[in-house]
């Protein structure tokens, strides 16, 4: 029993008949659409790995440091 997997271009949705344009496990209908798909994948992964924006107060403010005598030693 043979399973035939239909392949569609992730950019335009057309049927893919040529297997030579494969990027990140996806087949594309042309070299241009394959490169466009690569740019989209890299942009999404870059957005996930990018640091928080400069105006984001949660990342900008460091934790306040306690004086050495309040650091929770054996007596405190």
Beta strands, then each sheet from edge to edge (+ up, - down):
strand 1: 22-23
strand 2: 26-27
sheet 1: 1+ 2-
end
